[in-house]
Amino acid sequence: MSRALPKYNKRRVALIGGAAAVVLSGAVIAGSALAGETSKSNGTSARTLADTGTIACPDVKSQLPTVPASAQAEVDRNLALLDTQLAEANKRLVDTVGQGGANFVQNAILGPLADKRKSTIDRIAISIGRTAEKPQGLDALAECALSTDGAAGTGDEAGAGDEAGAGEEAGAGEEATAEPSATATDAADDGAGEAGDTGDDAAGAGTISCPDVASQLPTIPATAQAEVDRNLALLDTQLAEANKRLVDTVGQGGANFVQNAILGPLADKRKSTIDRIAISIGRTAEKPQGLDALAECALNE
């Protein structure tokens, strides 16, 4: 026969549930990421996140100049994408707790997050610059830091809940026309050169190879050619940066380090870039399907 729970036990359960909710809110975990999990698993995630800290990023929205009305929607989409990126990074922080060595968080989470944020911030600056003076110096806001005192992300990046779903669309929306910056292009050239100059280190690390995207595209409409070319160049940049990171981190982490720190983030970047290529073609012709299969790359040892 079931027994009624004593009143003091009910009060204790309520207090524990409330504390878990507060910890989860402060940890900036998107609600969608935890959908369908039990209250027990939520408590476990909260305790784990408290142990690992949280990632905090500079506020981008407060540093923007007056946004032209013609750019407002595009800027809002990319600000939402910054929220999504931070939420995903904090989730990865929890999911990979205890993995890798001393530099795992920097190489597997903070580094890739900074790369994504830089691309997104560049798109914001470009969209504003179409009809007003392009803001300068926003790249300084790309770097985030690990906070071990329980502090949450600040500013617009802290509310990554309901708008997280809108973020992916921001990466593939109309500002899919983001141009690789001169710095990114130079980094690709430098990365390729340095990878070739590292001698035995590069040979020991192996190289990353990715499926060729250009050869799999249909006929490209003239109106989309420049945009497609820019994104194909960005794919080259991403691969060069990944190969450079492969050399720079040789010997670090455990068995899954390369997958978690390099190949996984590279596939995410390539998927967004390939999506932009497909969207740009689809504006004036039939949108190519199945290109996502080209996002995954492999390590050649």
Solvent accessible surface area in square Angstrom, and as a share of the most:
residue,aa,sasa,rsa
1,M,230,1.03
2,S,106,0.69
3,R,218,0.80
4,A,96,0.74
5,L,85,0.42
6,P,58,0.37
7,K,164,0.70
8,Y,144,0.55
9,N,39,0.20
10,K,113,0.48
11,R,148,0.54
12,R,158,0.58
13,V,95,0.55
14,A,69,0.53
15,L,124,0.62
16,I,105,0.53
17,G,42,0.41
18,G,38,0.36
19,A,58,0.45
20,A,27,0.21
21,A,56,0.43
22,V,108,0.62
23,V,60,0.35
24,L,28,0.14
25,S,90,0.58
26,G,31,0.30
27,A,4,0.03
28,V,8,0.05
29,I,24,0.12
30,A,7,0.06
31,G,51,0.49
32,S,81,0.53
33,A,34,0.27
34,L,29,0.15
35,A,79,0.61
36,G,85,0.82
37,E,77,0.34
38,T,90,0.53
39,S,99,0.64
40,K,166,0.71
41,S,38,0.25
42,N,36,0.18
43,G,13,0.13
44,T,64,0.37
45,S,20,0.13
46,A,6,0.05
47,R,155,0.56
48,T,28,0.16
49,L,2,0.01
50,A,68,0.52
51,D,121,0.63
52,T,23,0.13
53,G,2,0.02
54,T,5,0.03
55,I,0,0.00
56,A,25,0.20
57,C,4,0.02
58,P,46,0.29
59,D,32,0.17
60,V,0,0.00
61,K,121,0.51
62,S,76,0.49
63,Q,105,0.47
64,L,26,0.13
65,P,62,0.39
66,T,127,0.74
67,V,30,0.17
68,P,27,0.17
69,A,98,0.76
70,S,89,0.57
71,A,4,0.03
72,Q,75,0.33
73,A,65,0.51
74,E,20,0.09
75,V,1,0.00
76,D,67,0.35
77,R,68,0.25
78,N,0,0.00
79,L,13,0.06
80,A,7,0.06
81,L,15,0.08
82,L,0,0.00
83,D,6,0.03
84,T,11,0.06
85,Q,14,0.06
86,L,0,0.00
87,A,5,0.04
88,E,88,0.40
89,A,8,0.06
90,N,0,0.00
91,K,74,0.32
92,R,72,0.26
93,L,4,0.02
94,V,17,0.10
95,D,87,0.45
96,T,17,0.10
97,V,73,0.42
98,G,80,0.77
99,Q,75,0.34
100,G,39,0.38
101,G,45,0.43
102,A,111,0.86
103,N,77,0.39
104,F,8,0.03
105,V,40,0.23
106,Q,90,0.40
107,N,18,0.09
108,A,1,0.00
109,I,3,0.02
110,L,17,0.08
111,G,7,0.07
112,P,9,0.05
113,L,5,0.03
114,A,9,0.07
115,D,46,0.24
116,K,46,0.20
117,R,0,0.00
118,K,52,0.22
119,S,44,0.29
120,T,0,0.00
121,I,1,0.00
122,D,27,0.14
123,R,8,0.03
124,I,0,0.00
125,A,7,0.06
126,I,32,0.16
127,S,2,0.01
128,I,1,0.00
129,G,28,0.27
130,R,130,0.48
131,T,90,0.52
132,A,46,0.36
133,E,152,0.68
134,K,91,0.39
135,P,20,0.12
136,Q,144,0.64
137,G,60,0.58
138,L,15,0.08
139,D,64,0.33
140,A,82,0.64
141,L,28,0.14
142,A,6,0.05
143,E,112,0.50
144,C,15,0.09
145,A,60,0.47
146,L,64,0.32
147,S,21,0.14
148,T,109,0.63
149,D,117,0.61
150,G,49,0.47
151,A,46,0.36
152,A,34,0.26
153,G,6,0.06
154,T,72,0.42
155,G,46,0.44
156,D,31,0.16
157,E,0,0.00
158,A,40,0.31
159,G,50,0.48
160,A,4,0.03
161,G,29,0.28
162,D,152,0.79
163,E,94,0.42
164,A,14,0.11
165,G,66,0.64
166,A,51,0.40
167,G,0,0.00
168,E,95,0.43
169,E,104,0.47
170,A,1,0.01
171,G,7,0.06
172,A,15,0.11
173,G,9,0.09
174,E,120,0.54
175,E,1,0.01
176,A,0,0.00
177,T,24,0.14
178,A,8,0.06
179,E,92,0.41
180,P,27,0.17
181,S,36,0.23
182,A,78,0.61
183,T,88,0.51
184,A,18,0.14
185,T,62,0.36
186,D,79,0.41
187,A,36,0.28
188,A,12,0.09
189,D,91,0.47
190,D,80,0.42
191,G,1,0.01
192,A,63,0.49
193,G,37,0.36
194,E,77,0.35
195,A,25,0.19
196,G,64,0.62
197,D,122,0.63
198,T,45,0.26
199,G,48,0.46
200,D,129,0.67
201,D,82,0.43
202,A,16,0.12
203,A,81,0.63
204,G,64,0.62
205,A,12,0.09
206,G,8,0.07
207,T,74,0.43
208,I,7,0.03
209,S,50,0.33
210,C,29,0.17
211,P,50,0.32
212,D,85,0.44
213,V,6,0.03
214,A,54,0.42
215,S,77,0.50
216,Q,103,0.46
217,L,23,0.12
218,P,62,0.39
219,T,125,0.73
220,I,38,0.19
221,P,27,0.17
222,A,97,0.75
223,T,113,0.66
224,A,4,0.03
225,Q,71,0.32
226,A,62,0.48
227,E,15,0.07
228,V,0,0.00
229,D,67,0.35
230,R,66,0.24
231,N,0,0.00
232,L,36,0.18
233,A,49,0.38
234,L,21,0.10
235,L,10,0.05
236,D,97,0.50
237,T,5,0.03
238,Q,15,0.06
239,L,47,0.23
240,A,12,0.09
241,E,56,0.25
242,A,9,0.07
243,N,24,0.12
244,K,62,0.26
245,R,55,0.20
246,L,6,0.03
247,V,14,0.08
248,D,88,0.45
249,T,10,0.06
250,V,72,0.41
251,G,81,0.78
252,Q,61,0.27
253,G,34,0.33
254,G,49,0.47
255,A,112,0.87
256,N,96,0.49
257,F,7,0.03
258,V,39,0.22
259,Q,92,0.41
260,N,35,0.18
261,A,1,0.00
262,I,4,0.02
263,L,17,0.08
264,G,17,0.16
265,P,7,0.04
266,L,4,0.02
267,A,10,0.08
268,D,60,0.31
269,K,36,0.15
270,R,7,0.03
271,K,81,0.34
272,S,34,0.22
273,T,0,0.00
274,I,1,0.00
275,D,29,0.15
276,R,8,0.03
277,I,0,0.00
278,A,7,0.05
279,I,41,0.21
280,S,2,0.02
281,I,1,0.00
282,G,28,0.27
283,R,110,0.40
284,T,86,0.50
285,A,45,0.35
286,E,153,0.68
287,K,92,0.39
288,P,20,0.13
289,Q,145,0.65
290,G,60,0.57
291,L,14,0.07
292,D,67,0.35
293,A,82,0.63
294,L,28,0.14
295,A,6,0.04
296,E,113,0.51
297,C,17,0.10
298,A,54,0.42
299,L,47,0.23
300,N,72,0.37
301,E,182,0.82
